[in-house]
């Protein structure tokens, strides 16, 4: 008889390793499943032990306070927006008292202002004088202001009249601010 004859199936060492690996992975998977189940059960029990109605009340109170702050924040945002828009308008607006003071400062002393009409963009001035030099000085001063772009953008001489009966000159000037 031959002793080399083995009727048992030869098992490959590599297949044995694979089986061991699969068994380990199955064991690890089952342990993770049990761990997650225990953790879920522990979380459920802890929420049941702690009073959830108290937490709900506290949560609703916090939500109510936050909503009140949101209302205030919205009001403050609208208010700040309005203030910024008002500031922009005020920056664009011409300072009329300053403009009129500058115009009146340029009028000579021998000139009498008869009429002064002020608009948001124009000033119409009617003045009288017994001397044509005073009227010339006024026109020169105002044209210098236009050239220097101080306050006046453009200047229009509307009328220049001499009244022989009363012996005075009258000038009407329109200035665009």
Backbone torsions as a table, in degrees:
resi	resn	phi	psi	omega
1	UNK	NA	147.3	-176.3
2	UNK	-95.5	130.0	-178.8
3	UNK	-86.7	-10.6	-179.4
4	UNK	-81.2	-8.0	-177.9
5	UNK	-84.0	124.1	179.1
6	UNK	-125.0	121.8	-177.4
7	UNK	-84.0	-12.2	178.6
8	UNK	-78.5	148.9	179.9
9	UNK	-72.3	136.1	177.2
10	UNK	-79.3	127.0	178.2
11	UNK	-97.3	137.7	-178.7
12	UNK	-80.6	138.9	-179.2
13	UNK	-66.3	-32.8	-179.1
14	UNK	-69.4	-37.4	177.9
15	UNK	-69.1	-31.1	175.6
16	UNK	-65.7	-40.5	177.5
17	UNK	-63.3	-40.8	179.1
18	UNK	-62.8	-43.1	179.5
19	UNK	-62.8	-40.3	178.1
20	UNK	-64.7	-41.1	178.8
21	UNK	-63.1	-44.5	179.9
22	UNK	-63.2	-40.6	178.6
23	UNK	-63.7	-41.1	178.6
24	UNK	-64.3	-45.3	179.6
25	UNK	-63.1	-39.9	177.0
26	UNK	-62.8	-41.2	179.1
27	UNK	-64.2	-44.2	179.4
28	UNK	-63.5	-42.7	179.6
29	UNK	-61.8	-43.3	179.4
30	UNK	-65.2	-39.2	180.0
31	UNK	-66.3	-41.0	175.5
32	UNK	-61.6	-41.3	179.4
33	UNK	-63.6	-43.1	178.2
34	UNK	-66.4	-41.2	179.1
35	UNK	-62.4	-45.9	179.4
36	UNK	-64.7	-39.7	177.4
37	UNK	-62.9	-44.3	179.0
38	UNK	-64.2	-42.4	179.0
39	UNK	-63.4	-41.2	177.6
40	UNK	-64.3	-43.9	178.6
41	UNK	-63.3	-41.5	178.7
42	UNK	-63.3	-42.3	178.3
43	UNK	-64.4	-43.2	179.0
44	UNK	-62.7	-44.9	-179.6
45	UNK	-66.1	-38.0	-179.8
46	UNK	-67.7	-35.5	177.4
47	UNK	-71.9	-28.0	178.0
48	UNK	-77.3	-31.7	178.6
49	UNK	-71.4	-45.2	177.4
50	UNK	-75.9	139.5	-176.1
51	UNK	-70.4	108.9	-179.0
52	UNK	-72.2	-23.5	179.4
53	UNK	-69.3	-36.4	175.9
54	UNK	-64.2	-41.1	178.4
55	UNK	-65.2	-40.0	178.4
56	UNK	-62.4	-43.5	178.7
57	UNK	-61.3	-44.8	179.2
58	UNK	-63.6	-40.9	178.7
59	UNK	-63.5	-43.1	178.4
60	UNK	-64.6	-38.4	177.4
61	UNK	-63.3	-42.5	178.7
62	UNK	-65.5	-41.5	178.5
63	UNK	-62.9	-39.9	179.4
64	UNK	-65.0	-42.7	178.2
65	UNK	-64.0	-41.0	178.8
66	UNK	-63.7	-41.0	-179.7
67	UNK	-66.1	-34.9	176.3
68	UNK	-64.1	-41.6	178.3
69	UNK	-66.1	-33.5	177.8
70	UNK	-66.8	-38.9	176.7
71	UNK	-62.6	-45.6	178.1
72	UNK	-61.7	-42.3	-179.3
73	UNK	-63.5	-40.6	178.5
74	UNK	-64.5	-42.4	178.5
75	UNK	-63.5	-42.9	178.9
76	UNK	-64.8	-37.9	178.1
77	UNK	-63.2	-45.1	179.3
78	UNK	-63.7	-42.6	179.9
79	UNK	-62.9	-45.8	178.4
80	UNK	-63.6	-37.8	178.1
81	UNK	-63.5	-43.1	178.5
82	UNK	-64.3	-42.3	179.4
83	UNK	-62.4	-42.4	178.6
84	UNK	-63.3	-40.1	178.5
85	UNK	-66.6	-39.0	177.4
86	UNK	-64.1	-41.1	178.0
87	UNK	-62.0	-39.6	178.2
88	UNK	-64.2	-40.6	179.1
89	UNK	-65.7	-43.5	-179.8
90	UNK	-65.1	-32.5	177.3
91	UNK	-67.6	-35.8	-179.5
92	UNK	-78.0	-26.0	-175.7
93	UNK	-70.1	141.8	178.6
94	UNK	-81.8	136.1	177.4
95	UNK	-79.3	95.0	-174.4
96	UNK	-62.9	-43.7	177.6
97	UNK	-58.6	-39.8	178.7
98	UNK	-65.7	-42.4	-179.6
99	UNK	-64.9	-43.9	179.9
100	UNK	-66.5	-39.5	177.3
101	UNK	-62.5	-38.9	178.6
102	UNK	-67.4	-40.4	178.7
103	UNK	-66.0	-44.4	-179.0
104	UNK	-68.4	-28.2	177.2
105	UNK	-68.7	-26.0	-179.3
106	UNK	-86.7	-4.7	179.5
107	UNK	-82.6	134.6	178.7
108	UNK	-69.6	159.3	-177.4
109	UNK	-70.5	-24.9	-178.5
110	UNK	-84.1	6.4	-176.5
111	UNK	-109.9	134.4	179.5
112	UNK	-109.9	125.6	179.5
113	UNK	-83.8	120.0	-177.4
114	UNK	-90.9	-39.2	-175.9
115	UNK	-146.0	140.9	179.1
116	UNK	-140.6	112.6	178.4
117	UNK	-109.7	127.3	-177.0
118	UNK	-118.2	130.0	177.1
119	UNK	-120.4	177.0	179.6
120	UNK	-71.8	-20.6	179.7
121	UNK	-125.5	-11.7	-177.2
122	UNK	-134.2	155.5	173.2
123	UNK	-130.5	126.7	175.9
124	UNK	-112.7	122.0	-175.6
125	UNK	-119.8	130.8	173.5
126	UNK	-116.9	126.0	-176.0
127	UNK	-132.4	155.5	179.4
128	UNK	-125.7	150.0	175.0
129	UNK	-159.6	152.9	176.0
130	UNK	-84.8	-11.5	-176.7
131	UNK	-119.0	136.3	176.0
132	UNK	-73.6	-21.7	177.7
133	UNK	-64.7	-39.9	179.4
134	UNK	-64.3	-40.2	178.6
135	UNK	-67.5	-41.2	176.7
136	UNK	-61.5	-40.7	178.1
137	UNK	-63.6	-41.2	177.7
138	UNK	-61.3	-47.1	-178.8
139	UNK	-64.0	-41.2	178.2
140	UNK	-62.7	-44.2	-180.0
141	UNK	-62.2	-43.2	-178.9
142	UNK	-69.8	-36.7	176.7
143	UNK	-68.6	-31.5	173.9
144	UNK	-63.6	-38.7	177.8
145	UNK	-64.3	-37.4	177.8
146	UNK	-67.1	-44.2	-179.4
147	UNK	-62.3	-40.2	-179.5
148	UNK	-83.4	-6.3	-179.4
149	UNK	55.7	42.8	-179.1
150	UNK	-72.2	-65.2	-178.8
151	UNK	-130.4	-36.6	-174.3
152	UNK	-90.7	130.7	176.0
153	UNK	-88.3	-40.0	178.6
154	UNK	-146.3	156.8	-175.4
155	UNK	-134.6	132.9	179.2
156	UNK	-127.6	126.1	175.2
157	UNK	-87.4	108.2	-175.0
158	UNK	-79.7	-54.7	-178.5
159	UNK	-141.0	152.3	171.1
160	UNK	-141.8	112.3	-171.7
161	UNK	-127.0	142.9	173.2
162	UNK	-113.4	125.1	178.4
163	UNK	-100.5	107.6	-176.6
164	UNK	-68.9	-33.9	-176.9
165	UNK	-66.5	-42.1	-177.7
166	UNK	-98.4	-9.0	176.5
167	UNK	61.3	55.0	174.3
168	UNK	-146.5	159.4	177.2
169	UNK	-103.5	145.0	177.7
170	UNK	-127.8	132.8	-179.7
171	UNK	-126.9	142.9	176.1
172	UNK	-125.3	124.7	-175.2
173	UNK	-126.1	136.4	175.2
174	UNK	-111.6	125.4	-179.5
175	UNK	-118.7	126.2	175.8
176	UNK	-91.3	127.0	-178.5
177	UNK	-89.9	NA	NA
